[in-house]
Amino acid sequence: MSKSWYILQVYTGYEQKIYRTLNKLVAEGALDSSIVCDVKLPCEEVAEVRNGKKVTRNNLLLPGYLMVELDLPQIGWKDPCSKIRRIQGVSGFVGTDPSVKPRPITPDEAKRLLQAAGEIKGEKSVRVKQNYEIGDQVKIIEGPFATFSGAVEEVNAERNKLRVNVQIFGRATPVEVDVLQVEKI
């Protein structure tokens, strides 16, 4: 037996409830803690500017899914898997029929998901929700160019940066700012 991560499909909106139910069943002994090792609900931090203020919130990385670390035996895997499937709101394990042993995700996929959620060391970045397009009129609200206004010239989504064309001493000057430093006019 070896521990592996599995993806459990659940009804959208029931992720938190099923996460708590699985942990409760393990704590009460209804599910063997040597088989169900861990349950994760991967979330990411999303930042956006609302009414001139930076607001962060947690969004699910996988809406409608949970990550479950299981140590399934070769013989006798059906009982714990069927107990998990019988939880109200659980659709089943991704990629398998209920009569077949669930297939785990690869260790690389699990590592990538856990790093994105900040569960293990790695690059956990705050994703910025941006809705800026070229030509949008924006006002810079913080940084060295605060109070300047201009038009968005370029959007760099990977780096969360904007190039804004502002008027400095009567001349159009492009400046690069973070998307959290501006707000739409």
Secondary structure, DSSP 4 states (H G I P E B T S, - for coil): ---EEEEEEE-TT-HHHHHHHHHHHHHHTSS-TTTEEEEE--EEEEEEEETTEEEEEEEESSTTEEEEEE---SSS-HHHHHHHHTSTTEEEETT--TTSPPPPPPHHHHHHHHHHTTSSSS----EE-----TT-EEEE-SSTTTT-EEEEEEEETTTTEEEEEEEETTEEEEEEEEGGGEEE-
